[in-house]
Amino acid sequence: MSQQVTPYKDKNASKKEQVADMFNKVSGTYDFLNHFMSLGIDIIWRKIAIGELKRNKPEYLLDVATGTGDFAFEAIRMLKPKKVIGVDISEGMLGVAAEKIKKRGLSDVFEVRMGDSEKLLFEDNTFDAVTVAYGVRNYEDLEKGLGDMLRVLKPGGKIVILEFSKPKVFPVKQLYNFYFNSITPAIGRLFSKDNSAYKYLPESVAAFPEGEALTDLMEKVGYRETKSRPLTFGISSIYTGVK
């Protein structure tokens, strides 16, 4: 199980409350910083992850921790589903997503709602696919969150998780650690109102169970055919499983 890492080290607030507060604070600059700090590679990673669902052709898709909606927008473009529902605990992030939905004329396809990833307000066996991009490491109870996403999947439905991981190969590992632990927080401080958010990022990645540790946990809660696939020397990884 992952070590509990929180953005603000506030013992009076739960991790869930702190994460929501953090994303509310950074929502205005989140998209810009995401693309800037990843040199745009995050866009490619999203395309590859969504490609995992092309053969499944899901009609009803749930995007958990949807944030500003980038993963869901790419899923709509690539998969042409009938309906995508995005849930997130941050009102600020959902506000940005809602504006983007309106500007792109996708209100009939994409809907966003406030929602807790560990207590999803949907019936069992509702969705053909569930996606999560860079959200599972923020879960307060990872096992519970994975289990609830499994619950709302239809039998035979597929989950796709995209998450940061840790490179193992020299010199990528050393360059990554320097960039992630020194450069990323500095850029975050420069452009964001929240200094803690981009310090929390490398801390949360370091504490998160990756590779086989995560697929083992997925199997424990009931997923079948679990796989992990590292991207770009292991900087990110895709995890998939079937109900």
C-alpha positions as CSV (number, residue, x, y, z in Angstrom):
1,M,0.0,0.0,0.0
2,S,1.2,3.5,-0.8
3,Q,2.6,5.8,1.8
4,Q,0.2,8.6,2.7
5,V,1.7,11.8,1.2
6,T,-0.3,15.0,1.4
7,P,0.1,18.5,-0.2
8,Y,0.1,20.6,2.9
9,K,1.0,18.4,5.8
10,D,-2.1,19.6,7.6
11,K,-3.1,17.0,10.2
12,N,-6.5,18.6,10.6
13,A,-7.5,18.0,7.0
14,S,-7.8,14.7,5.1
15,K,-5.7,14.0,2.0
16,K,-8.9,14.2,0.0
17,E,-9.6,17.7,1.4
18,Q,-6.1,18.9,0.8
19,V,-6.0,17.6,-2.8
20,A,-9.3,19.3,-3.6
21,D,-7.9,22.6,-2.1
22,M,-4.7,22.3,-4.0
23,F,-6.3,21.7,-7.4
24,N,-8.8,24.6,-6.7
25,K,-5.8,26.9,-6.2
26,V,-3.8,25.7,-9.3
27,S,-6.8,25.3,-11.7
28,G,-6.2,28.5,-13.6
29,T,-2.6,27.6,-14.6
30,Y,-2.9,23.8,-14.6
31,D,-3.2,23.2,-18.3
32,F,-0.3,25.5,-19.2
33,L,2.0,24.1,-16.6
34,N,1.2,20.5,-17.5
35,H,2.2,21.0,-21.1
36,F,5.1,23.3,-20.4
37,M,6.8,21.2,-17.7
38,S,6.3,17.9,-19.7
39,L,7.5,19.6,-22.9
40,G,4.2,18.5,-24.5
41,I,4.9,14.8,-24.1
42,D,1.9,14.5,-21.8
43,I,-0.3,15.0,-24.9
44,I,1.4,12.0,-26.6
45,W,1.0,9.9,-23.5
46,R,-2.7,10.6,-23.4
47,K,-3.2,9.5,-27.0
48,I,-1.3,6.3,-26.4
49,A,-3.4,5.5,-23.3
50,I,-6.7,6.2,-25.0
51,G,-5.5,4.0,-27.8
52,E,-5.8,1.1,-25.4
53,L,-9.6,1.4,-25.7
54,K,-9.8,1.5,-29.5
55,R,-10.7,-2.2,-29.9
56,N,-13.3,-2.0,-27.1
57,K,-15.2,0.9,-28.8
58,P,-16.8,2.1,-25.5
59,E,-20.1,4.0,-25.8
60,Y,-20.4,5.1,-22.2
61,L,-17.2,6.2,-20.6
62,L,-16.4,7.5,-17.0
63,D,-13.3,9.7,-16.6
64,V,-12.4,9.8,-12.9
65,A,-10.3,12.7,-11.6
66,T,-11.1,14.4,-14.9
67,G,-9.6,17.7,-13.9
68,T,-9.8,20.2,-16.7
69,G,-11.0,17.4,-19.1
70,D,-8.0,16.9,-21.4
71,F,-8.1,13.1,-21.2
72,A,-11.8,13.0,-21.8
73,F,-11.6,15.4,-24.8
74,E,-9.0,13.2,-26.4
75,A,-11.1,10.1,-25.7
76,I,-14.1,11.8,-27.5
77,R,-11.9,12.7,-30.5
78,M,-10.4,9.2,-30.8
79,L,-13.2,6.9,-29.7
80,K,-16.4,8.8,-30.6
81,P,-18.4,7.6,-27.6
82,K,-22.1,8.4,-27.1
83,K,-21.4,9.8,-23.6
84,V,-18.5,10.7,-21.3
85,I,-19.0,11.7,-17.7
86,G,-16.1,13.3,-15.9
87,V,-16.0,13.4,-12.1
88,D,-13.6,15.3,-9.9
89,I,-13.4,16.6,-6.3
90,S,-12.1,20.1,-7.4
91,E,-14.7,22.7,-8.2
92,G,-12.0,24.9,-9.7
93,M,-10.8,22.2,-12.1
94,L,-14.4,21.4,-13.1
95,G,-15.1,25.0,-13.8
96,V,-12.2,25.1,-16.3
97,A,-13.5,21.8,-17.9
98,A,-17.1,23.2,-18.2
99,E,-15.8,26.3,-20.0
100,K,-13.8,24.1,-22.4
101,I,-16.9,21.9,-23.0
102,K,-19.0,24.9,-23.8
103,K,-16.4,26.5,-26.2
104,R,-16.0,23.2,-28.1
105,G,-19.8,22.6,-28.4
106,L,-19.6,19.2,-26.7
107,S,-22.3,19.6,-24.0
108,D,-24.4,16.8,-25.5
109,V,-21.5,14.3,-25.2
110,F,-19.4,15.4,-22.2
111,E,-20.7,16.2,-18.8
112,V,-18.8,17.0,-15.6
113,R,-19.9,16.5,-12.0
114,M,-18.4,16.9,-8.6
115,G,-17.6,13.5,-7.3
116,D,-15.5,11.4,-4.9
117,S,-13.4,8.8,-6.7
118,E,-13.8,6.4,-3.8
119,K,-17.6,6.8,-3.6
120,L,-18.8,7.1,-7.1
121,L,-22.5,8.0,-7.4
122,F,-23.3,5.5,-10.1
123,E,-25.1,2.2,-10.2
124,D,-23.1,-1.0,-10.5
125,N,-22.2,-2.1,-14.1
126,T,-22.9,1.3,-15.7
127,F,-19.9,2.1,-17.9
128,D,-18.1,0.3,-20.8
129,A,-14.8,1.9,-19.8
130,V,-13.3,3.9,-16.9
131,T,-10.2,6.1,-17.4
132,V,-8.0,8.0,-14.9
133,A,-5.1,10.2,-16.0
134,Y,-2.7,11.3,-13.2
135,G,-5.3,10.9,-10.5
136,V,-4.9,7.6,-8.7
137,R,-1.8,8.7,-6.8
138,N,-4.0,11.4,-5.2
139,Y,-6.5,8.9,-3.8
140,E,-6.8,8.8,0.0
141,D,-7.5,5.0,-0.2
142,L,-6.2,3.6,-3.4
143,E,-7.6,0.1,-2.9
144,K,-11.0,1.5,-2.2
145,G,-10.9,3.8,-5.3
146,L,-9.8,0.9,-7.5
147,G,-12.6,-1.2,-6.2
148,D,-15.3,1.4,-6.7
149,M,-14.2,1.9,-10.3
150,L,-14.4,-1.8,-10.8
151,R,-17.9,-1.8,-9.4
152,V,-19.3,0.8,-11.9
153,L,-17.7,-1.0,-14.9
154,K,-19.8,-3.4,-16.9
155,P,-18.7,-7.0,-17.0
156,G,-16.0,-7.2,-19.7
157,G,-15.4,-3.4,-19.4
158,K,-11.9,-2.0,-19.3
159,I,-10.0,0.4,-17.1
160,V,-7.1,2.5,-18.3
161,I,-4.9,4.3,-15.8
162,L,-2.2,6.7,-16.9
163,E,0.1,7.7,-14.1
164,F,3.7,9.0,-13.4
165,S,6.3,6.3,-12.6
166,K,10.0,6.3,-11.9
167,P,12.6,5.7,-14.6
168,K,15.2,3.1,-13.7
169,V,17.9,3.5,-16.5
170,F,21.0,5.7,-16.3
171,P,21.1,8.6,-17.1
172,V,17.4,9.1,-17.5
173,K,16.8,8.3,-13.8
174,Q,19.3,10.9,-12.7
175,L,18.1,13.6,-15.1
176,Y,14.4,12.9,-14.2
177,N,15.1,13.1,-10.5
178,F,16.9,16.4,-10.9
179,Y,14.2,17.9,-13.1
180,F,11.3,16.6,-11.1
181,N,12.7,17.5,-7.7
182,S,14.4,20.8,-8.5
183,I,13.2,22.3,-11.7
184,T,9.5,21.3,-11.5
185,P,8.9,22.9,-8.1
186,A,10.8,26.1,-9.2
187,I,8.6,26.4,-12.3
188,G,5.5,25.8,-10.2
189,R,6.5,28.5,-7.8
190,L,7.1,30.9,-10.6
191,F,3.8,30.4,-12.4
192,S,1.4,29.1,-9.7
193,K,-0.1,30.7,-6.6
194,D,0.5,27.5,-4.7
195,N,4.1,26.6,-3.8
196,S,3.1,23.3,-2.2
197,A,1.4,21.8,-5.2
198,Y,4.5,21.2,-7.3
199,K,6.5,20.0,-4.3
200,Y,3.8,17.5,-3.6
201,L,4.0,16.2,-7.2
202,P,7.4,14.5,-6.9
203,E,6.7,13.4,-3.4
204,S,3.4,11.7,-4.4
205,V,5.1,10.0,-7.4
206,A,7.9,8.7,-5.2
207,A,5.5,7.2,-2.7
208,F,3.1,5.6,-5.3
209,P,3.2,1.9,-5.9
210,E,4.1,1.4,-9.6
211,G,4.5,-1.5,-12.1
212,E,3.8,-4.9,-10.6
213,A,2.9,-3.4,-7.2
214,L,-0.1,-1.6,-8.8
215,T,-1.2,-4.5,-11.0
216,D,-1.1,-6.8,-8.0
217,L,-3.4,-4.4,-6.1
218,M,-5.7,-4.2,-9.1
219,E,-5.9,-8.0,-9.2
220,K,-6.5,-8.1,-5.5
221,V,-9.7,-6.0,-5.9
222,G,-10.9,-8.1,-8.8
223,Y,-9.5,-6.9,-12.1
224,R,-8.4,-9.5,-14.7
225,E,-5.9,-9.4,-17.5
226,T,-3.9,-6.6,-15.8
227,K,-1.0,-5.1,-17.6
228,S,1.5,-2.3,-17.1
229,R,3.2,-0.5,-19.9
230,P,6.0,2.0,-19.3
231,L,6.2,5.1,-21.6
232,T,9.3,7.3,-22.4
233,F,11.9,5.4,-20.3
234,G,9.3,4.8,-17.6
235,I,8.5,8.5,-16.8
236,S,4.8,7.5,-17.1
237,S,3.1,4.2,-17.2
238,I,-0.3,2.8,-18.5
239,Y,-2.1,0.3,-16.4
240,T,-5.1,-1.7,-17.8
241,G,-7.5,-4.3,-16.4
242,V,-10.8,-5.9,-17.3
243,K,-13.8,-6.7,-15.2
